[in-house]
Amino acid sequence: MAEVDLTKFLDRAHEKKSLAEVLKLPASALQGVTEKDAEALQSAFGIKTIEDMGRSKHFRIAQSLVHMAEFGK
């Protein structure tokens, strides 16, 4: 199994957790996402967890558009 250094992405309290555990954490566990941001994500898109964020069709579409734009350069 590959190891992933999550220290650059998560709040310090969650850095040693497994990926399976991380996916179940609230969005606010990500560095730079405040409780207020997490509340807005839940209100606007129904996002409660990091996994919800990663699976959000809105985020996936936006990321795909960015990749397509970079590919088209």
PASE-927332 format. One record per residue: x, y, z of N, C-alpha, C in turn; residue number from 1; residue in three letters. Coordinates in Angstrom, 3 decimals. Example, Ala and Ser with C-alpha at 12.3 -4.5 7.8 and 13.67 -1.06 7.14 Angstrom:
2
+----------+----------+----------+----------+----------+----------+----------+----------+----------+------+------+
!     n_c1 !     n_c2 !     n_c3 !    ca_c1 !    ca_c2 !    ca_c3 !     c_c1 !     c_c2 !     c_c3 ! gufi ! nugu !
+----------+----------+----------+----------+----------+----------+----------+----------+----------+------+------+
!   13.190 !   -5.690 !    7.800 !   12.300 !   -4.500 !    7.800 !   13.200 !   -3.300 !    7.800 !    1 !  ALA !
!   12.850 !   -2.250 !    7.080 !   13.670 !   -1.060 !    7.140 !   12.900 !    0.030 !    7.870 !    2 !  SER !
+----------+----------+----------+----------+----------+----------+----------+----------+----------+------+------+
***
This chain:
73
+----------+----------+----------+----------+----------+----------+----------+----------+----------+------+------+
!     n_c1 !     n_c2 !     n_c3 !    ca_c1 !    ca_c2 !    ca_c3 !     c_c1 !     c_c2 !     c_c3 ! gufi ! nugu !
+----------+----------+----------+----------+----------+----------+----------+----------+----------+------+------+
!    0.836 !   -1.166 !    0.000 !    0.000 !    0.000 !    0.000 !    0.890 !    1.241 !    0.000 !    1 !  MET !
!    0.557 !    2.212 !   -0.803 !    1.331 !    3.453 !   -0.882 !    0.980 !    4.356 !    0.293 !    2 !  ALA !
!    1.971 !    5.069 !    0.775 !    1.736 !    6.039 !    1.840 !    1.632 !    7.425 !    1.231 !    3 !  GLU !
!    0.788 !    8.238 !    1.826 !    0.565 !    9.586 !    1.336 !    0.821 !   10.553 !    2.475 !    4 !  VAL !
!    1.601 !   11.609 !    2.220 !    1.862 !   12.635 !    3.212 !    0.729 !   13.658 !    3.149 !    5 !  ASP !
!   -0.114 !   13.649 !    4.162 !   -1.278 !   14.519 !    4.178 !   -1.052 !   15.812 !    4.954 !    6 !  LEU !
!    0.169 !   16.027 !    5.440 !    0.442 !   17.176 !    6.304 !    0.201 !   18.512 !    5.616 !    7 !  THR !
!    0.303 !   18.562 !    4.308 !    0.107 !   19.820 !    3.585 !   -1.366 !   20.092 !    3.284 !    8 !  LYS !
!   -2.227 !   19.123 !    3.544 !   -3.620 !   19.239 !    3.148 !   -4.613 !   19.296 !    4.303 !    9 !  PHE !
!   -4.216 !   18.736 !    5.460 !   -5.140 !   18.602 !    6.582 !   -4.711 !   19.426 !    7.780 !   10 !  LEU !
!   -5.682 !   19.759 !    8.617 !   -5.364 !   20.356 !    9.893 !   -4.523 !   19.360 !   10.693 !   11 !  ASP !
!   -3.654 !   19.874 !   11.521 !   -2.692 !   19.059 !   12.264 !   -3.341 !   17.882 !   13.014 !   12 !  ARG !
!   -4.518 !   18.081 !   13.555 !   -5.194 !   17.041 !   14.341 !   -5.525 !   15.794 !   13.525 !   13 !  ALA !
!   -5.510 !   15.905 !   12.216 !   -5.930 !   14.787 !   11.356 !   -4.815 !   14.217 !   10.483 !   14 !  HIS !
!   -3.617 !   14.719 !   10.630 !   -2.514 !   14.352 !    9.733 !   -2.138 !   12.874 !    9.768 !   15 !  GLU !
!   -2.354 !   12.194 !   10.852 !   -1.937 !   10.790 !   10.990 !   -3.044 !    9.796 !   10.665 !   16 !  LYS !
!   -4.183 !   10.273 !   10.232 !   -5.310 !    9.383 !    9.951 !   -5.149 !    8.728 !    8.585 !   17 !  LYS !
!   -5.794 !    7.588 !    8.437 !   -5.768 !    6.867 !    7.155 !   -6.635 !    7.617 !    6.147 !   18 !  SER !
!   -6.442 !    7.303 !    4.878 !   -7.272 !    7.927 !    3.838 !   -8.758 !    7.623 !    4.044 !   19 !  LEU !
!   -9.058 !    6.402 !    4.466 !  -10.458 !    6.041 !    4.714 !  -11.052 !    6.921 !    5.813 !   20 !  ALA !
!  -10.283 !    7.184 !    6.852 !  -10.749 !    8.060 !    7.929 !  -10.870 !    9.500 !    7.455 !   21 !  GLU !
!   -9.906 !    9.940 !    6.674 !   -9.883 !   11.320 !    6.186 !  -11.123 !   11.618 !    5.345 !   22 !  VAL !
!  -11.514 !   10.689 !    4.509 !  -12.676 !   10.911 !    3.641 !  -13.958 !   11.147 !    4.425 !   23 !  LEU !
!  -14.026 !   10.641 !    5.628 !  -15.221 !   10.781 !    6.467 !  -15.199 !   12.049 !    7.322 !   24 !  LYS !
!  -14.089 !   12.783 !    7.308 !  -13.966 !   14.009 !    8.102 !  -14.794 !   15.126 !    7.487 !   25 !  LEU !
!  -15.190 !   16.105 !    8.309 !  -15.893 !   17.263 !    7.754 !  -14.972 !   18.050 !    6.833 !   26 !  PRO !
!  -15.552 !   18.769 !    5.903 !  -14.773 !   19.563 !    4.949 !  -13.836 !   20.529 !    5.664 !   27 !  ALA !
!  -14.204 !   20.975 !    6.844 !  -13.384 !   21.925 !    7.601 !  -12.065 !   21.323 !    8.076 !   28 !  SER !
!  -11.878 !   20.013 !    7.951 !  -10.602 !   19.381 !    8.317 !   -9.516 !   19.695 !    7.294 !   29 !  ALA !
!   -9.908 !   20.139 !    6.115 !   -8.937 !   20.544 !    5.100 !   -8.336 !   21.896 !    5.474 !   30 !  LEU !
!   -7.038 !   22.022 !    5.307 !   -6.386 !   23.300 !    5.577 !   -7.011 !   24.372 !    4.699 !   31 !  GLN !
!   -7.339 !   25.506 !    5.301 !   -7.892 !   26.622 !    4.553 !   -9.406 !   26.632 !    4.458 !   32 !  GLY !
!  -10.068 !   25.560 !    4.911 !  -11.533 !   25.521 !    4.912 !  -12.005 !   25.748 !    6.345 !   33 !  VAL !
!  -12.648 !   26.877 !    6.573 !  -13.120 !   27.213 !    7.912 !  -14.459 !   26.546 !    8.196 !   34 !  THR !
!  -14.880 !   26.610 !    9.438 !  -16.209 !   26.089 !    9.803 !  -17.284 !   26.828 !    9.006 !   35 !  GLU !
!  -17.111 !   28.130 !    8.849 !  -18.078 !   28.927 !    8.094 !  -18.104 !   28.488 !    6.627 !   36 !  LYS !
!  -16.925 !   28.220 !    6.056 !  -16.854 !   27.710 !    4.679 !  -17.586 !   26.375 !    4.573 !   37 !  ASP !
!  -17.344 !   25.495 !    5.553 !  -17.962 !   24.165 !    5.540 !  -19.486 !   24.283 !    5.627 !   38 !  ALA !
!  -19.956 !   25.219 !    6.436 !  -21.403 !   25.435 !    6.537 !  -21.963 !   25.912 !    5.200 !   39 !  GLU !
!  -21.231 !   26.786 !    4.514 !  -21.678 !   27.275 !    3.211 !  -21.696 !   26.146 !    2.181 !   40 !  ALA !
!  -20.679 !   25.279 !    2.200 !  -20.635 !   24.136 !    1.281 !  -21.823 !   23.212 !    1.518 !   41 !  LEU !
!  -22.142 !   22.992 !    2.799 !  -23.270 !   22.121 !    3.113 !  -24.583 !   22.764 !    2.679 !   42 !  GLN !
!  -24.719 !   24.050 !    2.927 !  -25.942 !   24.748 !    2.564 !  -26.139 !   24.798 !    1.052 !   43 !  SER !
!  -25.082 !   25.107 !    0.324 !  -25.184 !   25.283 !   -1.124 !  -25.203 !   23.973 !   -1.905 !   44 !  ALA !
!  -24.394 !   23.003 !   -1.459 !  -24.197 !   21.790 !   -2.266 !  -24.468 !   20.483 !   -1.512 !   45 !  PHE !
!  -24.840 !   20.557 !   -0.249 !  -25.078 !   19.343 !    0.533 !  -23.803 !   18.618 !    0.914 !   46 !  GLY !
!  -22.676 !   19.311 !    0.860 !  -21.381 !   18.705 !    1.156 !  -21.136 !   18.722 !    2.666 !   47 !  ILE !
!  -20.950 !   17.519 !    3.243 !  -20.669 !   17.411 !    4.671 !  -19.241 !   16.932 !    4.924 !   48 !  LYS !
!  -18.742 !   16.055 !    4.066 !  -17.441 !   15.428 !    4.297 !  -16.471 !   15.734 !    3.163 !   49 !  THR !
!  -15.218 !   15.390 !    3.396 !  -14.205 !   15.536 !    2.348 !  -14.576 !   14.658 !    1.158 !   50 !  ILE !
!  -15.097 !   13.476 !    1.431 !  -15.523 !   12.596 !    0.336 !  -16.653 !   13.229 !   -0.473 !   51 !  GLU !
!  -17.606 !   13.839 !    0.216 !  -18.688 !   14.528 !   -0.493 !  -18.123 !   15.599 !   -1.417 !   52 !  ASP !
!  -17.133 !   16.323 !   -0.941 !  -16.525 !   17.385 !   -1.742 !  -15.868 !   16.798 !   -2.981 !   53 !  MET !
!  -15.133 !   15.711 !   -2.801 !  -14.431 !   15.083 !   -3.915 !  -15.358 !   14.459 !   -4.940 !   54 !  GLY !
!  -16.539 !   14.077 !   -4.501 !  -17.500 !   13.444 !   -5.401 !  -18.542 !   14.414 !   -5.950 !   55 !  ARG !
!  -18.477 !   15.662 !   -5.520 !  -19.446 !   16.663 !   -5.959 !  -19.367 !   16.871 !   -7.464 !   56 !  SER !
!  -20.505 !   16.769 !   -8.124 !  -20.507 !   16.950 !   -9.576 !  -20.053 !   18.358 !   -9.946 !   57 !  LYS !
!  -20.358 !   19.332 !   -9.129 !  -19.960 !   20.713 !   -9.423 !  -18.439 !   20.865 !   -9.392 !   58 !  HIS !
!  -17.808 !   20.277 !   -8.393 !  -16.358 !   20.353 !   -8.291 !  -15.695 !   19.555 !   -9.414 !   59 !  PHE !
!  -16.268 !   18.394 !   -9.735 !  -15.704 !   17.570 !  -10.804 !  -15.815 !   18.254 !  -12.167 !   60 !  ARG !
!  -16.951 !   18.885 !  -12.421 !  -17.122 !   19.600 !  -13.688 !  -16.125 !   20.740 !  -13.789 !   61 !  ILE !
!  -16.007 !   21.527 !  -12.718 !  -15.070 !   22.652 !  -12.722 !  -13.644 !   22.167 !  -12.949 !   62 !  ALA !
!  -13.261 !   21.094 !  -12.270 !  -11.910 !   20.556 !  -12.433 !  -11.700 !   20.047 !  -13.861 !   63 !  GLN !
!  -12.690 !   19.404 !  -14.427 !  -12.586 !   18.914 !  -15.809 !  -12.422 !   20.068 !  -16.795 !   64 !  SER !
!  -13.173 !   21.138 !  -16.587 !  -13.060 !   22.300 !  -17.468 !  -11.668 !   22.917 !  -17.398 !   65 !  LEU !
!  -11.114 !   22.993 !  -16.199 !   -9.757 !   23.521 !  -16.046 !   -8.762 !   22.640 !  -16.790 !   66 !  VAL !
!   -8.899 !   21.314 !  -16.649 !   -7.987 !   20.393 !  -17.348 !   -8.123 !   20.509 !  -18.862 !   67 !  HIS !
!   -9.367 !   20.629 !  -19.336 !   -9.565 !   20.762 !  -20.775 !   -8.950 !   22.055 !  -21.302 !   68 !  MET !
!   -9.094 !   23.130 !  -20.527 !   -8.523 !   24.413 !  -20.935 !   -7.001 !   24.321 !  -20.995 !   69 !  ALA !
!   -6.395 !   23.643 !  -20.029 !   -4.938 !   23.486 !  -20.029 !   -4.488 !   22.618 !  -21.201 !   70 !  GLU !
!   -5.249 !   21.586 !  -21.509 !   -4.911 !   20.691 !  -22.615 !   -5.009 !   21.414 !  -23.955 !   71 !  PHE !
!   -5.960 !   22.340 !  -24.051 !   -6.182 !   23.050 !  -25.298 !   -5.176 !   24.152 !  -25.586 !   72 !  GLY !
!   -4.288 !   24.426 !  -24.658 !   -3.303 !   25.504 !  -24.862 !   -2.236 !   25.105 !  -25.839 !   73 !  LYS !
+----------+----------+----------+----------+----------+----------+----------+----------+----------+------+------+
***
